Amino acid sequence: MKRAATVLAVAAIGTSVSAGGAFAATTKWDVMVTGTFKTKAAATKEITKLKAKKLTGFKAVKSGKTYKVERVFTTHKKANSELAKLKKDGFKGKVAKG
């Protein structure tokens, strides 16, 4: 009986560890253009400026009563790389854990 209980305990620990790893892998990083926009049209206009500088993949996202312009990345390194490009082209921005 002790052996069966030990196997169940090890299986439960293994499941929780692997589930924890799955959650860690789903962390997203947002690169946000600093500032909020009152309308979706204003946010879209900012996206057009980004596209002109070959910064693509940004979307207007509703945030309360305003909009923000952001792009999501799967790693912090990729998000920081995009932020560097953003700043080099004269935009203000930040990286946030999403």
C-alpha positions as CSV (number, residue, x, y, z in Angstrom):
1,M,0.0,0.0,0.0
2,K,2.9,2.4,0.8
3,R,4.3,1.8,-2.7
4,A,1.1,2.8,-4.4
5,A,0.8,6.0,-2.4
6,T,4.4,7.0,-3.2
7,V,3.8,6.5,-6.9
8,L,0.7,8.7,-6.8
9,A,2.6,11.4,-4.9
10,V,5.4,11.4,-7.4
11,A,2.9,11.5,-10.3
12,A,1.1,14.4,-8.7
13,I,4.4,16.3,-8.3
14,G,5.5,15.6,-11.8
15,T,2.2,16.8,-13.2
16,S,2.4,20.1,-11.2
17,V,6.0,20.7,-12.3
18,S,5.2,20.1,-16.0
19,A,2.1,22.3,-15.7
20,G,4.2,25.0,-14.2
21,G,6.5,24.8,-17.2
22,A,3.6,25.1,-19.6
23,F,2.5,28.3,-17.9
24,A,5.9,29.8,-18.0
25,A,6.1,29.1,-21.8
26,T,3.0,31.2,-22.4
27,T,4.4,34.5,-21.1
28,K,3.9,37.2,-23.6
29,W,5.7,40.5,-23.9
30,D,4.0,43.6,-25.3
31,V,5.9,46.4,-27.1
32,M,3.7,49.4,-26.7
33,V,4.0,52.8,-28.4
34,T,4.0,55.2,-25.5
35,G,0.8,57.3,-25.2
36,T,-2.9,56.6,-25.5
37,F,-5.2,57.5,-28.3
38,K,-8.8,58.7,-27.8
39,T,-10.1,57.0,-31.0
40,K,-9.3,53.9,-33.0
41,A,-8.7,56.2,-36.0
42,A,-5.9,58.1,-34.1
43,A,-4.3,54.7,-33.1
44,T,-4.6,53.5,-36.7
45,K,-2.9,56.7,-37.9
46,E,0.0,55.9,-35.5
47,I,0.2,52.4,-37.0
48,T,0.4,53.9,-40.5
49,K,3.5,55.9,-39.3
50,L,5.0,52.8,-37.9
51,K,4.5,50.9,-41.2
52,A,6.2,53.8,-43.1
53,K,9.3,53.0,-41.0
54,K,8.9,49.3,-41.8
55,L,7.8,48.5,-38.2
56,T,4.9,46.1,-38.8
57,G,2.6,43.9,-36.8
58,F,1.3,46.6,-34.4
59,K,-2.4,46.6,-33.6
60,A,-4.8,49.1,-32.0
61,V,-6.1,47.6,-28.8
62,K,-9.0,49.0,-26.7
63,S,-7.9,49.8,-23.2
64,G,-10.8,51.2,-21.2
65,K,-12.1,54.3,-23.0
66,T,-8.8,54.7,-25.0
67,Y,-6.7,52.8,-27.4
68,K,-3.1,51.7,-27.3
69,V,-0.8,50.6,-30.1
70,E,1.1,47.4,-29.3
71,R,2.7,44.3,-30.7
72,V,3.0,41.0,-28.8
73,F,6.2,38.9,-28.7
74,T,6.9,35.4,-27.2
75,T,10.3,36.3,-25.7
76,H,11.6,39.3,-23.8
77,K,14.7,39.4,-26.0
78,K,12.6,39.8,-29.2
79,A,10.4,42.5,-27.5
80,N,13.5,44.5,-26.5
81,S,14.9,44.2,-30.0
82,E,11.7,45.6,-31.5
83,L,11.7,48.4,-28.9
84,A,15.3,49.3,-29.9
85,K,14.1,49.6,-33.6
86,L,11.1,51.7,-32.5
87,K,13.3,54.1,-30.5
88,K,15.8,54.3,-33.3
89,D,13.1,55.4,-35.7
90,G,12.0,58.2,-33.3
91,F,9.0,56.6,-31.5
92,K,8.6,56.3,-27.8
93,G,7.7,53.0,-26.3
94,K,8.1,50.4,-23.6
95,V,8.0,46.7,-23.0
96,A,5.5,45.2,-20.6
97,K,4.8,41.7,-19.5
98,G,1.5,40.8,-21.0
